[in-house]
Amino acid sequence: MKILIIGSDGILGWELVNRLPRLSEAERQPLTVIAAAHSHIEITNASNTSEVIVRNMPDIIINCAAYTNVDACETNIDKAYSVNADGAKNIAQAGKNINAKVIHISTDYVFDGEKNTPYTETDPTRPLSVYGKSKLAGEIAVQEINGNYAIVRTSRLYGPRRSNFVTKILNIGIEKRSVSAVIDQFGSPTYAADLAHAIWYVFSSDLRGIYHIANDGICSWYEWAKKIFELTNNQITLHPIKAKDFKRAATVPQNSALNCAKFVQASRHKMRPWQEALEEYLKNSVIN
């Protein structure tokens, strides 16, 4: 089996490139992984996308490429839709042309956050931000073009290679010894290494359709920050604030926690609690 990972220089793409061959060896399932960073493929260009995909002829395409700066999307609308919607469309069409399965990575921000319990795959989507709207447009394009697909929605992704909430909050806290974090917005922090492992089950079990995959459990940004400082033994003054008092360009969901029961039932693989995943990440990537 040959897998093409688009966006291989990002948080999730890097983990997939490094972990899938090891999982393949452990499971004794032959696998060839091809890494395609932005320098190798321009997904906003349909002809270039098709050319790269045809040249490699993968059985599976995993699209990790995205414009993920949520606030910047509000002013860079064309770029957001070009990457997150048109890019997904181009990949879906090129994949269909060679009969390749497309695994598309999406987001919890396709929801409006008004639900009091974790979102399921069948809940109505109503994104509040340009980022969420552009990612939803990408989902729709994949579903309409390529019937052989899996869409993976995840939440609050972090990992090595790129700046993320964990590294940002640590840097601010260490520098200023005091930091504020929102107490009334909730989600499920997800370690990219764990998501990469879960995606193994998506294609090895030939899962199709939409699946929610995130580390188990729910927390606010404040609770996440508190746990980060506890695990790194940093005595930082942490101030709880309301979302309405935290000024940002994008409007984001109050609750974007994901219900992952569908994935667990289909794959027989359950993601570990977010606290355990965070502890491993900090030990491997930050503390050391």
N, C-alpha and C positions, 0 to 999 in steps of 0.2 A: 504494500500500500504506500502511496506517495502523497504527502501532505504539504501544501504550500501555505505558509504562515505570512499573511500580509500585515505589515505593522510590526515586524519582528524586532524593531528597536525600541518598542514601547514597554510599559510595565508588564503587561500580560504576554505580549509576543515574545519577549526575552525569556520569560519563564517557560513558555511552551517549547521554544527551540531547545532549551537546555534540559527540560524534564521529560518530554515525550520519548526521546531515544532511550532513556533509562527505563521508563515504564515499559517500552516495547521489549527491551531485553529481559526485564524481569518477568513479563507475561509471555515471553517467547513468541511474540507476534512481530514478524519482520515489518519494519517501518522506515521509510525514507522521509526526512524532514528537510524542506527547502525554506530558507529564510529570505524574505523579501522586505527590506526596509524601504523607507521613502526614497532613498537614493536609487533603488532598483525598480520601483514601479510608481507611476503617478495615477492614482485611482480616479482622479477627477478627469482624466483623459481616457475616453472610451477605447480608442485605438491602441494606446500604449498598454492599457490594462489587458485587453484581449491578446496583444502580442506576447506579453510576459506570461500569461496563463497558458496560451497555446504552446509556447516554447517549452514550458515545464511539464505540461500535461498531467496535472495532479488528479488524484482520485477525490481528494477533499481539499477545499479551500477554507481556511479559517481567517476571517476578516477582523483583525484587532485594530485596524487603522481608524482613527477618529480625531476630530477636533474637539477636545474635551475641556477646554477652558470655558467653564459655564458662564462666567461674567463677561468675558471677552466676546462670546458669541452674540451678546446683545447689541454690540456695535459692529461686529464683523459678520453680519447676517449672510452675505453672499458666500463667504468662506465656509461658514457652518453648514449651509445647505449643499455647497459644492462637495465638501468632504463627506459629511454624514449621510446625505441623501443621494446625491448623484454618484458618489463613489461606491456606495452600496449597490446602487442600480447597475453600474458598470460591471462590478464583480459578479453580481447575480447573472447578468446576461452572458458574460464570458464563461462562467461556470456552466450555464445551461448549454452553451454551444459545444462543450466537450463532455457533457454528461457528468460533470463533477458535482459532488455535494457541497453546499455552502453552509458553513457555520458562522453566523453573524453575531457579533457581540454588541449588545444594547444595554440599556440603562433603566434604573428605577425611576428616573425623572420623566418617564412617559406618563406618569400618574400625577394627579393633582394634590395628593396628600391629605385629602379630606376624610378618608376612611380611617376608622379607629383601630382596625386590625390589619395584619400584614396582607399585602395585595397578592391575589392569585392571578394566574395567566389569563383567566376569563373576565377579570374585572375591566370595566370600561377605561380606556385611556383618555386622558385630558391634560396634556403637558402644559405647564405654565410658562416655561422659558423657551427662548429660541433654540437652545441646546436640546431640550426635550422634544420640541416640535421637529427639529431636523433629524433627530435619531428615530423618532416615530416614522417619519417619511421614509427613512432608510429601511425600517422593518417592513413597511407596506410594499416597498419596491421589491424586496427579496421574496416576499410571499406571492406577489403577483407574477413575477418573472420565472422563478425557479422553484418548481414543486418539490425538489429534493433539497430541503433546507432544515436547519435547526437554528432558532434564534435564542440566544442566551442573554437574559437580562440579569445584571448584577448590580451591586450597590457599594458605594464608597470604597472603590478599589485602591489598594496601596501595595507597594512592593519596592524592591531596589531598582536602580537605574534612573528613576525620575523623582523629582520633588513631589511630595504628597502631603496629606494632612498631618501624618505622623511626624515627618521631618520638619515641616513648617512650624507646627506647634512647639516642638522641642527647641528649635532654633530661637523662636520668639521668647519662649520661657527662660531659656538659659541666658539670653542676652539681656532681657528686661527684668527677670525674676518675678514677673507678674504678667498674667495673660487672661483675657476674657474668652468665654466659649458659650455658645448658644445652648440653652437648657430645654427648649421646647420644640426642637426639630429632631426627628428620630429616623434611624436607618440601621442597616446591618453591615458594619465594616467587614470588608472581604480581602483576605490576603491573596495576592496574585498567584502565589505558589499553589495554594489550595484550589483556586479556580482552575488553574492549568491541569491539575490532577483530575478534577471533576470533568473537564472537557474530554479527557481520555475516555471516560465512560459515555459521553455523548456520542462519539463516533464509533467506539468499539461495540456499543450496544445498538448502533444505528437508530438513535433517537431522532424523531422528526417533530417539527412543530415548535412551539414556544415553551421555554423552560426558565424558571427562576432559580438562580444558583447564587447563594451567598453564605458566608459563615453563619453558624447558628446563633440566634440571639438578636436582641434589639437594644440600642442605646442612643442617647442624645450625643450631640457633639461635646457637651460638657462632660458626660460620663466617659466618653472615649478619651478625652484629654486627661481626665483625672487618672484613668488607668495607665496611660502612657507615662505620666510623671511618677506614678507609684512603681511601675516596673523598671524604670530607669533610676530610681532612688534620687530624683530631683525634688528638692523642697521648693516648689514654685507656688506662689499665691495665685489661686485660680478663682476668677470671678464669674458667677453665673449671670448671663444676660438673656433677655428675651429676643426672639428673632426680629421683632419690630424695631428694636434698638440697635441692631447690627446692620449697618447700611451696606448694601451690595447692589450691583446693577441688575442681577437676575432675580426673579421670583422663583423660589424653590419649594418643593413640597414640605409640609409640616411633618407628615409621616410617609416615608417611602420604603418602609420595611417590606421585605418580600417573603411570601409563603413558598417554601421550596418543597412541599410535600409531593408534588407531581414528579419532580426529578428524583427524589428519594425512592418513591414507589417504582419508577421505571428503571432506575439504575441499580438499586439496592446499595447506594452509596450516600452516606449522610455526612455533610460538612461538619467539622468540629466547631465548638464554641468560639466566638470571635476573640474572647480573652486569651484562649490557648494559642490561637494563631498569632495574635499580636505579640505575645511573649516570645514565641519562636523568632518572629521577624526582628524584634528588637535585639535579641541575643546574637543573631547571625549577621545583622546588617547595620545596627546602630551602636549598640553598647560596645561591641568589639571593633 
